């Protein structure tokens, strides 16, 4: 083949079509498709990154091998660049990182409170208020449904006690994108639950509108974190408020 930038571009887009991807293919992917000479000619004409820029394509992001040291270094880098004296918020991390990967791994590991404690940092008031806000929203929603509801103390292992029986933990999280996938991620952080039910608020990107409410028995959520896409196996738990009655009735059978 007579290789020119135009023919290289045509062959690159052919590889993208074959692999059903919308980014610059990697060297391994090009070789897998088997177009003779394409991998070598890309390298001879500036390489994958340079040609991706010329063709208006993004490159595949490298997979980061996360560990505690890397998380700590990245958090400290955000603090340094923004001149903070506390744990950065999710929006501040995005401001520096340009993506939600660090936010995601923080939520999946110790959570913002856990990392703040580990690094001996304070936490932004709005982060605390955000969590408390949806606990209060859940509290009022349950009251409106006719339940007796108590807020527990900050040190309690769950957030709300319903009808003096059912223990509820409230979680909330905003939507964000991982590459082209829109997801919600929630830090459950308890492989061995201390509540009966999780009530989980999936919010839009701005944290203003509630998109879905999941009521999930803790026995079905023995994980440290969960991610929910549009078509999720957890959708069967949307608005399953009747679980509260089922747990309440069970506890009442135990009263002697």
N, C-alpha and C positions, 0 to 999 in steps of 0.2 A: 504494500500500500504506500502511496505517496503521502507521507505524513505532513500535514500543516496544522496550524492551531484549530482551523475549522474542522478538519477530519478528526483530530484528537477529541474535540468537543462533541462531535457527533457520536463517536464511539463511547465516550464517557457516559453520555445520556442513554446510549443503548444499554450499557451495563446497569445504569440506574433503573431503567424500565424492566430489565430482566429480573433484578433483585427486588423490585418494588420499594425503592428507597427514594427519598427526596433530598439527598445530600451527596457530597462528593464521595464516591466509593473509596475504600481503602485499597492498598496494594494487594492485600490478601484476597479481597473480594474481586478485584480485577483479574487476578491470576486464576481464581476459581471459575470465573465465567469463561476464561480461555480464549480471549481475543488475542491472537498472536501479535506480539511486539508492543502491545499497548502499555503494559506496565513499564517497560524500559523507556519508551518514548516519552512517557509522562515524567520520569526521573530526569531524562536528558533535557527537558524543556522547563526546568525550574522546580519540578517536584509537585506533589499533591496539594500542598498548602497554597503555593503561588498560583497554580492553575485553577484551584477552587475559587480564589479571589477574582481571577480574570473571567471565569465563567459565571460568576454571581452565585456560587454555591457555598454552603457551610461544610466544614469538615466534621467527621465523627469525633465527638468529645472522648478523650481518653477516660478509661474507667479508673476512678480514684480508689485506692485501697485505704479505706479509712481506719484509723486507730486513734487512741486517746491523745497521743502526742500531736498528731496532725490536727485533730479537732481543737485542741488547746491552742496550738500555734495560729490557726486561722481565726479563732475568737479573739486572741490577743492582737492580731493584725488589724482586725476591724476596730477594736478599742483604740489602738494607736492612731490609725488613720482618721478616725472621727473624734479623737481627743475625748474619749469617754472615761468616766470613773466608775462604771458599772457594767453589768452584763448587757451586751447589745440586744436590741429587739429584732424580730424577724425582718421588719422592713429595713432596718439599718444594715443587717447582714446582706440583704438583697442589694442595697445601695452600693456596697463595696464588691460583693462577689459577682453580681450580675445574674445570678440564678438562685434556685432554692435548694441546691444540693446540701449546703452546710446546715441550713434550717431543717431540712429533712432528717439529716443524720443526728442533729441535736435532739429533735423530737423522738427519734427512734431509740436513742440511747438513754441518757440520763434525764432528758427534758431540760428546759431552760432553767427551772429552779434547781435541778440537780447539778447542772454545770456551774451555775452561779455559786452554789454552795461549795463545790469542788475547788473552784478557783478563788473562793473567798471574795466574791463580788456581790454588790447590791443588784437589784433588778428594777427595771423601769416601772414606775407606778402603773402606767397604762396596761402593761402585761398582766399585772395582778387584777386590775379593774376589769380587763377583758374576760378573764376566767370567772371572776365573781359576778359579772354582768349576766352571763348565761346560766349560772347557778340560780340567780335571782329570777331570771325569765322562766326557768324550769319550775322553781318554787311557786311562782304565781300561776303558771299553767296548771299545775297539779291542784292548787287551791281551787281554781275555776272549775276543775273537773270533779270537785266535791271531796277531795282527800284532805286529811289532816296531815300537815307537813311541818317538820322541824328542820332548821338549819343546824348543822353540827359545828363543833369548834374547828379551828384551823388544824389542830393536831389529830383530829379524828381520821380514821382510814377510809371514810366515805363522806359524801357531801350532804345528803338529805335522808331523813327518816320519815317514811310514809305510814300513817295509821299505827305508829308505834311498833311497826313490824318490818316493813320492807326497806332495806338499805339500798340507796341509790348513789351512784357516782356520775357526775355530769362532766361531759367532755365537749369541747367545741373546737372547730378549726376552719380556716378559710381555704378556698380552692386555689390551686396553683398548677403550673404546667411542668411536667417532666418531659422534655423534648416536645412531642406533639400530643401528649396524653394529659388530659385535665383530671386531676385527682384531689382527694382530701386525705390528709394523713393525720392520725391521732396518736398521741403518746399514751398508751394504756399503762405501761410501766409496771404491770403486776402480772407475773405469770401465775401467781396464786391469788385470786381475787379476794377482796375483803368486803365486797358488796354483793347484792343479789342481782341487780340490774344496772346496766350502763344506759344512760340516756345521752345520745350523741347528736350534737347539732352540726350539720354540714352547711357552711355559710358560703356566700359568694366571695369573690376575690377581695372585696373591700370590707368584709366582715359585717355588712349591713343587713343583707337579706338572708333569711333562713331558707335553704333550698330543700333539705330533707331532714327529718328527725328519725333516728334509729333507736329503738328500745330493744336492747340485746341482753339476754340472760348471761350472767358472768360465766356460767359453766361452759358457754359456747365461745368464750373470748379469752382463753388462757394464753395470751400473747403479750409481748411488750409494746408492740405498735401495730397499727392497722392502716392500710391504704385502701381507699374506696374510689373506684372509677365510676363512670356513668352506668355501665352494666356490671353491677357487682353482685356477688353471692349474698352480700348483706342486705340487698334491697328487700328481701322477704321480711326484714325486721322494721321496715318503715311504718311509723305510726302504730306500732303494736302495743298501744296503751293497755290493752286487756291483760297483758302479762302482770301488771301491777295487782290486779284483782286476783289472779291465779295464785301469786305468791302470798298475798294477804290472806286468802282463804286457807292456804296450806298452813301458815303460821298459826292461824286461829284454831286449827284442829289440834295443835300441840298444847294449847292452854288447858290446864287441869283445874 
